[in-house]
C-alpha cells in the first residue's frame, strides 16, 4: 500500500469540505491548493475553473513526455469529488468526524469513502509507477468535482467548455464497493434524482395552539400534501409519474445476482424484520435497481426543543427526493409534481391507501381544492445514466477485468446494472458519449452520509493493486 497516499487521504479528511454549508469557505480553498500541489508533484498538468462557485479541478498525465498522449495507449478519465456530506448527528460519531482514526483495520472519517479515499487510491495506482520509475502505461485524467453532494452546479458547463480535454476510452466513476462476501461490484449506471424542498406558511407568526381549531396549521397542510403523493403500497400517485420508466428486459432481469444484496444480513444491520411490501429475491432486486422512488428526507415545523410548548407554527417545510430510472426526466417530474399539487385531491379510502384527504383541505388563500399554497422553494437534479453490458468497451475489457479481480479479490465482479444512488453520470454517457463504470474501495458498512464513515484498509490496498494491474493489461 502507498503510505504516502494514506497521508494525503488523512490530510484531505481533516479539511471539512461540506458543500451544503458553502463553497467559499477556507477548507475548500485549502483543499484546492492541496490537491493541485499533489497532482503537480506527481507530474500532472492541472487547472482549476470556478463555475457557479463550484471549484472543479482537471488534471492529466500522459504516457509520453511533454504532455503528449499516445494514440496507441488507452485513456482513463476518473471522476471523483472532494466535497463531503455534513457530519451531523455529531453525537453518534465514535471519534471526531474530521480527524482520521484507524480502528480494527478500518479508517474512519467524514469523506473517507465518499469520496476522498477513492480519489487517493486511484492516485496511488499512478504513483506506483512513478515511485518505481516505471513509465505510466496509459494516459490518466482526473476530473475532481467540488460540489457533487449538492448536485454539481457548474459541472455541465465545465464539461461543455472543456469537452475536447475530456476525451477518453472510458470514465471510471467516483464510487463502488465490495459486497458482503468480499466480491467487488462493478456498477454500470446510476439512478437520476430530483431533490426538492416544499414550504408552506399559513399565518404571520407562531400562535397559541388553542387557535388551531379555527386557523390553518401549516404542519397539517404539509402532512396532507405529502400523504397525497404516495399510497401505503408505495405507489407514487402523481399523474403520469411512471409513463417514461423504461421496462427492464429479460437480460436486465437475468443479470440481477443475489450477491448484490445479502437480505438477512441487511435486515439485521438496519433493524427490520422484512423489506417493504414483503419482497425478497428477484422481485426485491428488480424493485431496488429498476424502480423509481420517493423519499422524505426531513420535516420541520414548530417547536422541537425540550419540554412542552403548545404552539401553532407559522410555517412548515419538507425536504424530499425522487430517484429516477431510465428514461425519466427531472424537469418533467417537477412539472408533474407542480400540477399534482395544484389539482383538486380526490378522497381515497380502503386498506391499500393512505388515510383519506379531508374534503376541506383546499388552499385557504384561493379557490383551489388542491395544495397551491405548498411552494417548491428549491430544486435540483439530473437524469439517470447507464452503460449497457453489451457496450463495445465492456465486451473488450470485462473478461480482462474479471481475470484481475480473481487474482486480487479471489472473486469475479458482481454486476450492478444501475446503482440505487445518484450522480451526474449522464454528462459522461449522454454528452461525452463515453462508457462509464464504477469500481472502488467501499464496503457494505462504509456508512456513506452517516456517522462513522469508514473504509477497510485491506479494501484500499486491493483497490490500488487492481488498478495497477488494469493499467498494465489495458496497455497491452
KAWO-V506429 format. One record per residue. N is the residue number from 1. SS is DSSP state (A for helix, B for strand, O for the rest). NEAR is the number of other ideal C-beta (glycine too) atoms within 8 Angstrom. Layout:
((N SS NEAR) (N SS NEAR))
This chain:
((1 O 9) (2 O 10) (3 A 6) (4 A 9) (5 A 14) (6 A 12) (7 A 8) (8 A 11) (9 A 14) (10 A 10) (11 A 9) (12 A 15) (13 A 14) (14 O 8) (15 O 11) (16 O 9) (17 O 13) (18 B 13) (19 A 13) (20 A 7) (21 A 6) (22 O 6) (23 O 11) (24 O 5) (25 O 9) (26 A 5) (27 A 10) (28 A 13) (29 A 8) (30 A 9) (31 A 13) (32 A 12) (33 A 8) (34 A 11) (35 A 12) (36 A 11) (37 A 8) (38 A 10) (39 A 13) (40 A 9) (41 A 6) (42 O 11) (43 O 6) (44 O 10) (45 B 7) (46 B 10) (47 B 6) (48 B 10) (49 B 10) (50 B 8) (51 B 11) (52 O 6) (53 O 9) (54 B 15) (55 B 12) (56 B 15) (57 B 16) (58 B 14) (59 B 11) (60 B 12) (61 B 12) (62 O 11) (63 O 10) (64 O 7) (65 O 4) (66 O 4) (67 O 7) (68 O 7) (69 O 10) (70 O 9) (71 O 4) (72 O 3) (73 O 11) (74 O 9) (75 B 12) (76 B 15) (77 B 14) (78 B 12) (79 B 13) (80 B 13) (81 B 13) (82 O 16) (83 O 14) (84 B 14) (85 O 11) (86 O 6) (87 O 12) (88 O 4) (89 O 5) (90 A 8) (91 A 4) (92 A 6) (93 O 10) (94 O 6) (95 O 8) (96 O 6) (97 O 12) (98 O 10) (99 O 9) (100 O 11) (101 B 9) (102 B 8) (103 B 8) (104 O 3) (105 O 7) (106 B 10) (107 B 14) (108 B 13) (109 O 14) (110 O 11) (111 O 15) (112 A 15) (113 A 16) (114 A 13) (115 A 14) (116 A 12) (117 A 14) (118 A 15) (119 A 14) (120 A 13) (121 A 15) (122 A 13) (123 A 14) (124 A 13) (125 A 11) (126 A 12) (127 A 12) (128 A 12) (129 A 12) (130 A 11) (131 A 8) (132 O 6) (133 O 4) (134 O 7) (135 O 5) (136 O 13) (137 O 10) (138 O 12) (139 B 15) (140 B 13) (141 B 15) (142 B 16) (143 B 12) (144 B 13) (145 B 15) (146 O 17) (147 O 17) (148 A 15) (149 A 10) (150 A 10) (151 O 10) (152 O 14) (153 O 11) (154 O 13) (155 A 15) (156 A 10) (157 A 9) (158 A 12) (159 A 12) (160 A 8) (161 A 8) (162 O 10) (163 A 10) (164 A 5) (165 A 8) (166 A 11) (167 O 7) (168 O 12) (169 O 7) (170 B 13) (171 B 14) (172 B 12) (173 O 14) (174 O 12) (175 O 11) (176 O 12) (177 B 13) (178 B 12) (179 O 13) (180 O 6) (181 O 7) (182 O 8) (183 O 13) (184 B 15) (185 B 14) (186 B 13) (187 B 14) (188 O 15) (189 B 15) (190 B 14) (191 B 14) (192 B 16) (193 B 12) (194 B 13) (195 B 11) (196 B 13) (197 B 12) (198 B 15) (199 B 11) (200 B 15) (201 B 8) (202 O 12) (203 O 11) (204 O 3) (205 O 5) (206 O 8) (207 B 11) (208 B 7) (209 A 8) (210 A 6) (211 A 9) (212 A 9) (213 A 5) (214 O 4) (215 O 10) (216 O 8) (217 O 10) (218 A 15) (219 A 10) (220 A 9) (221 A 16) (222 A 16) (223 A 8) (224 A 13) (225 A 13) (226 A 11) (227 A 10) (228 O 11) (229 O 11) (230 B 9) (231 O 10) (232 O 6) (233 O 6) (234 O 8) (235 O 6) (236 B 10) (237 O 10) (238 O 10) (239 O 8) (240 O 6) (241 O 10) (242 O 7) (243 O 5) (244 O 8) (245 O 11) (246 O 7) (247 O 4) (248 O 7) (249 O 6) (250 A 5) (251 A 7) (252 A 10) (253 A 10) (254 A 6) (255 O 9) (256 O 11) (257 O 7) (258 A 6) (259 A 9) (260 A 11) (261 O 9) (262 O 10) (263 A 9) (264 A 6) (265 A 9) (266 A 10) (267 A 11) (268 A 7) (269 A 7) (270 A 6) (271 O 4) (272 O 6) (273 O 3) (274 O 5) (275 O 10) (276 A 5) (277 A 7) (278 A 6) (279 O 9) (280 O 7) (281 A 7) (282 A 7) (283 A 8) (284 A 12) (285 A 12) (286 A 12) (287 A 10) (288 A 9) (289 A 12) (290 A 10) (291 O 9) (292 O 13) (293 B 7) (294 B 11) (295 B 8) (296 B 9) (297 B 6) (298 B 6) (299 B 8) (300 B 7) (301 B 10) (302 O 10) (303 O 6) (304 O 4) (305 O 5) (306 O 2) (307 O 4) (308 O 3) (309 O 7) (310 O 6) (311 B 10) (312 B 13) (313 O 12) (314 O 11) (315 B 10) (316 B 14) (317 B 13) (318 B 12) (319 B 11) (320 B 13) (321 B 11) (322 B 13) (323 B 13) (324 B 16) (325 O 13) (326 O 9) (327 O 7) (328 O 14) (329 O 9) (330 A 13) (331 A 6) (332 A 9) (333 A 15) (334 A 13) (335 A 8) (336 A 12) (337 A 12) (338 A 9) (339 A 9) (340 A 13) (341 A 11) (342 A 9) (343 O 8) (344 O 7) (345 O 11) (346 O 5) (347 O 7) (348 O 9) (349 O 5) (350 O 5) (351 O 3) (352 O 6) (353 O 10) (354 O 10) (355 O 5) (356 O 8) (357 O 13) (358 O 6) (359 O 6) (360 O 4) (361 O 11) (362 O 10) (363 O 11) (364 O 6) (365 O 5) (366 O 7) (367 O 4) (368 O 9) (369 O 8) (370 O 12) (371 O 14) (372 O 10) (373 O 12) (374 O 12) (375 B 7) (376 B 12) (377 B 7) (378 B 6) (379 B 9) (380 B 9) (381 B 14) (382 B 13) (383 O 11) (384 O 15) (385 B 13) (386 B 11) (387 O 12) (388 O 7) (389 O 10) (390 O 5) (391 O 9) (392 A 6) (393 A 10) (394 A 14) (395 A 8) (396 A 7) (397 A 10) (398 A 10) (399 A 6) (400 A 11) (401 A 12) (402 A 10) (403 A 8) (404 A 12) (405 A 14) (406 A 10) (407 A 6) (408 A 10) (409 A 11) (410 O 5) (411 O 10) (412 O 7) (413 O 12) (414 B 13) (415 B 10) (416 B 13) (417 O 13) (418 O 15) (419 B 10) (420 B 8) (421 B 6) (422 B 11) (423 O 10) (424 O 11) (425 O 12) (426 A 12) (427 A 12) (428 A 14) (429 A 15) (430 A 8) (431 A 11) (432 O 12) (433 O 5) (434 O 11) (435 O 11) (436 B 16) (437 B 13) (438 B 14) (439 O 13) (440 O 11) (441 O 13) (442 B 14) (443 O 11) (444 O 10) (445 O 6) (446 O 12) (447 O 10) (448 O 9) (449 O 6) (450 O 6) (451 O 11) (452 O 9) (453 O 16) (454 B 14) (455 B 14) (456 B 10) (457 A 11) (458 A 7) (459 A 13) (460 A 15) (461 A 9) (462 A 13) (463 A 13) (464 A 15) (465 A 9) (466 A 14) (467 A 11) (468 A 11) (469 A 11) (470 A 11) (471 A 15) (472 A 9) (473 A 9) (474 A 12) (475 A 9) (476 O 4))
